[in-house]
């Protein structure tokens, strides 16, 4: 576990945001799976969601990766946020995007999810702030990247409040569908 992050265990109203432990993984996985089924409508897709099945291997074991959890006053995990050193892959993403955000030098934010009954309370914003601090403290990341589904209510404006769009797959698609790719400033905390 990263020692510097422990100093930033914070209270967001009645929530604690902290690095996940092995004891948190079942509840964290539940938050993630509920989100991909309910909010995204995709359900579990192995090529997209393998990290959800093995969050310990994806986020707890690698030194440059992390999984944060938001825990309510009753000790339940109600939110997650993860970071890893894998940039976007080509395919399915455009080659230029994969080249701009290479693995190893790119901190990719993933799985920033909050259960519906706990949204609009600053939890996701706090998770992202702590993930950005983690990326900056690592010293090896040169950029912070993420992608989001703009069809999820509130997702696009939330991410626009942190960073800039670098590629919008909706342009020219005709059906309004597509992923929006963002870059966030390295070191920005809120």
Helices and strands as residue ranges (DSSP letters): H 3-6, E 10-12, E 15-19, G 22-24, H 25-38, H 46-53, H 55-55, I 56-60, E 66-71, E 77-84, H 95-100, E 106-114, G 116-118, H 123-138, E 143-149, H 155-160, E 163-168, E 179-184
